[in-house]
């Protein structure tokens, strides 16, 4: 006796065009779910990219700061109080601002994120910045982010050919001395990195005694949560201390509450699920309806309802497998296209791949559950 899976395959493959259409519907559904969920995660990751680059054990922020991209300042003098703790090894300050970068070639201005940070001890993951620490201490010397968008012009090529490049930012002439690859975020098309002194020159209207972030490195073995609680006493209500994980979580929470990323891309994934569900259901229902005499004959021959139901479910599982793997490959290709097009990293994760595979099985399984109701009505008496 043939297994129900084998019979299901023979039935599906008998009409190859119909099988191809059904598989294509599942491919589209899988691709939509993977792409929508991938872009959602990529948008969230890029939104908190700066926070995740912080390597300090503790971070000082203003209590009015909702996100570091629109941070409120707090007095720099508060940082001096924290050095008395034996657990604190190093304290650094960080300044953040938005400037206007004038493209030297077409004279158009574009927004750029500007970071003022101690190049000798940045306490951030900025690959290669230490090599330029001494140069960045010179007046108006700046590093360019090599992964910035192309609207700033062929900056990298000029830096490679002539070593430095003079540009205007906030109507001030500065010198780009080189580039480091850091990466943009959903809030920024490009980045500039400079010393705190040069940041003050770039933003002369800002109070020199106020900072955006305070970065603290602790001694080896110190418990960040315990030190955080002790240092909070020194700051009062003028600033608050966060661990690195708290900073990242606060950024994620702000994005989810103030940007409709979850809703938009979650809705896109749900639409993909619905498309696949409808396509598979239509195919299975048509197969069942067109083969009702055959199902009735099988019943007359002694095959149970359970066997017939397993046939329909097997067809659904076959469609899910035929559709998932091509959809997975197409999603990988679209990830690469999106990464190159908008210069943000979108990558596949094992968790997402497994989750969408299970969703595909559920999608096809639900379709089968509804379609098999028709099988139960097959009556051997109708054949004679």
KASULRA-V960075 format. One record per pair of residues at least 12 apart in sequence whose ideal C-beta (glycine too) atoms are under 7 Angstrom apart, sorted by the first residue. I is the first residue (numbers start at 1). J is the second residue. Records with the same first field share a line. If there is no record, write none. Layout:
I: J  J
//
This chain:
4: 307  310  311  314
5: 314
7: 311
8: 311  314  315  318
9: 318
11: 287  291  315
12: 315  318
18: 283
22: 279  280  283  319
23: 319  322  323
25: 275  276  279  280
26: 276  279  280  319  320  322  323  324  327  360
27: 323  326  327  330
28: 275
29: 272  273  275  276  363
30: 323  324  327  328  356  360
31: 327  330  331
32: 268  269  271  272  275
33: 269  272  273  356  359
34: 327  328  331  352  356
35: 331  334
36: 265  268  269  272
37: 265  269  352  356
38: 331  335  346  348  352
39: 265  338  346
40: 261  262  265  266
42: 344  345  346
43: 186  261
44: 252  255  261
46: 185  186  344
47: 185  186  187  251  255
48: 248  251  252
49: 183  185
50: 68  185
51: 68  247  248  251
52: 248
53: 124  125
54: 123  124  215  244  247
55: 123  124  125
56: 123  215  216  217  244
57: 216  217  218  224  244
58: 216  218  224  227  228  241  242  243
59: 213  214  215  242  244  247
60: 79  213  214  216  239  241
61: 213  239  240  242
62: 74  239
63: 237  239  240
66: 254
67: 251  254
68: 96  213  251
69: 187
71: 96  212  213
73: 210  211  212
74: 210  211  238  239
75: 209  210  238
76: 93  209  210  211
77: 209
78: 235  238  239
79: 91  93  214
81: 234
82: 216  231  234
85: 227  230  231
87: 218  219  222  227
88: 216  218
89: 217  218  219
90: 121  217
91: 214  216
92: 118  121  123  215
93: 196  211  214
94: 115  116  117  211  212  213  215
95: 116  196  199  211  212
96: 115  212
97: 114  203
98: 111  113
99: 112  114  169  170  202
100: 169  170
101: 152  167  169  190
102: 167  168
103: 152  153
104: 153  167
105: 153
110: 151  152  189
111: 189
112: 169  190  191  192
113: 188  190  191
114: 192  194  199  202
115: 191  193
116: 194  195  196  198  199
117: 193
118: 196
119: 132  133  136  195
120: 133
123: 215  217
126: 180  182  193
127: 180  181
128: 180
129: 143  180  193
132: 177  178
135: 177
136: 194  195
137: 195
139: 198
140: 173  174  175  198  201
141: 175  177  198
142: 174  175  176  177  192  193  194  198
143: 177  178  179  180  192  193
144: 176  179  192
145: 179  180  182  190  191
146: 179  180  181
147: 181  182  183  184  343
148: 184  189  190  191
149: 184  189  190  343
151: 189
152: 190
155: 176
156: 179
159: 176  178  179
164: 176  177
169: 192  202
170: 202
172: 202
184: 343  344
224: 243
225: 243
228: 241  243
273: 359  363
276: 363
277: 363  366  367
280: 316  319  363  364  367
281: 367  370  371
284: 312  315  316  367  368  371
285: 371  374
287: 315
288: 312  371  374  375
289: 374
292: 378
293: 383
295: 308  375  378
296: 378  379  380  382  383
297: 383
299: 378  380
300: 380  383
305: 376
308: 375
309: 372  375
312: 368  371  372  375
313: 365  368
316: 364  365  367  368
317: 361  364
319: 364
320: 360  361  364
323: 360
324: 357  360
328: 353
332: 348
335: 347  348
//
